Amino acid sequence: MTASMLALWSCGLFFLTGLLTGVWKYVQIEGSERARAHYYVDTAHRASLMYAFACLVLERFAALSVWPEWVNVLAVLASVLFFALAVGSYILHGLLKDTRNQLQKPHAFGRWTLAPRMMMTFMWALVIAEIGGFLVLLAGFAAA
C-alpha cells in the first residue's frame, strides 16, 4: 500500500469514527439532564473529525514527497498510529467514564491507575511520532 493510499484509508476510517462518535455524543446529550455528553465522548468525536482532515494533509505531502515510498509509508504510519491511539484512549475513557482529564495524576484508566512514567513516555512518543512523521513528509516535499 502506498503512503497516499494509507493516508486516504486512514482519513476515511477517522471520518467514519467521527460520524459514529457523533451519534454516541447525541445519544448521551439526549439522555442527559444538562444536555451534555461525557467529556471524552465529545473529545473522541471532535478529534476523529480533525484527524480525518489531518490525514488529507499527510496524503498530499506524501504524494509530493521525493523520498522512497517506504520512507513516506513509515512517516504516514507513525502519525496515523498515534492519531488512532489517541482517539482510542478517548473512546475508552468515554466508555469507562473514569476521568475528565487523562493527564491528571493519578492517571485513571477504569479502576486501575497508570504509572506517571507510562503516561509521560506515551505522550513523548506521540509527540515524536506525529511531528517527526510530518517533518519527514515536509522535508520530502521541500526537496522536490
N, C-alpha and C positions, 0 to 999 in steps of 0.2 A: 504494500500500500504506500502510495506517495505521501509526502508531508501535507500537500494540499488536500488530498482526499481524507487523511486523518483529521485535519482541522475542520473540514466540512462535515464529516460524520459527527465529530465532537460538537460542532455547532448545532446540528440537528438534535442530538441527544440532550444537550443542555437546554435548548429551546423547549423540547417536549417536557423535560423535567420542570422547567419554569411554568409551563401551562398546567401540568398536573399538580404542582405545589400551589398554584393559584387557586385551583378548585379546593384543595385542602384548606387553604387560608380562608376562602369564602365560607366553607362549611363551619370552620371554627368561629368566624365572625358572626355568622347567623346564630350559633349556639351560645354565644357569649352575652352576658348581661351588659358588658361595656362595649360590645360590638368590636372586639379585638381578637386577633389570632395570637397564639403564642409567639413570643419574640423570635424564636429560631425558625418557626414555620414561615413567618414573614421574611426573615433573612434568607432562608433557602430559596424562596420564591424569587426575590429580587436578585440574589447572587446568580442563580441559574440563568436568568434572562440576561444579565450583564456578561456572564461568561460566554453565552452563546454568541454575542456580538464580538467579544474579545477573540473568539476562535476565528471569526471572519477576518480580523486584523492579522492573526497569525497566518491564515491561509494566503492572504495577499503577499505578505513578506516572504513566506516560504516559496511561493510561486515565482517570485522575482529574485530570490537569492542565487548567488553563483556557487554556493557550496555544493559538495556532492549530496545526492539525495539522502543518504544515510545520516549525514550531519543534520540536515533540515528535519528529518523524521525525529531524531533524538531531541532536537530543540523544541519541536511542537509537542512531542510526547512529555517532555519534562514539565512544560507549562500545563498541559491538559490534565496530566495525572494529578497535579496538586490542586487544580481547579476542582477536579472531581472529589478529591479527598476533603477539601473544604466544604463543598456542598453536602457531601455525605455526612460530615460531622454536624452540619446544621440540621439536616434531616433527622439524624439520631437524637440530637438534643430536643428537637421539636416533638418527636415521638415520646421520648422519655420525660419531657417537661422537667428536666433536672436542674436547669440553670437559665439565667438571662444573660450571663456573661461567662463564656467558656474560658476566658483568660484570667478570671478572678480566682485567687487562691483560697481554699484548696480547689483544684481543678476537678469539678464534679463530672462524673460520667456514669449516669444511672446511680446505683447505690455504691459505686466504687469511686475512688479518687485516683487521679493520675499523679505521678511524681512530678514536681515542678520541672525537673531536668528533662523529662519526656516532652512536656509541652514546649519548653524552650527549644529543644532540639528539633521538634517538628516545625515550629514556626521559622527557625533559621533555614531549615531545609526547604521550606516553602518559598521563602524569600529568594534563596539562591537559585532554585529551580525555575521559578516563574520569571524573575528578572534575567537570570542567565540565559534561559531558553530564548527569550525575546531578544536579548542583546546579540546572540549568535545570528538570529534571522536578520536583525537590523544591520549588523556588520556585513552579512552576505548580500543584502540589498545595496548597501553603500558601496561595496566592492564592485557592483555591477555598473 
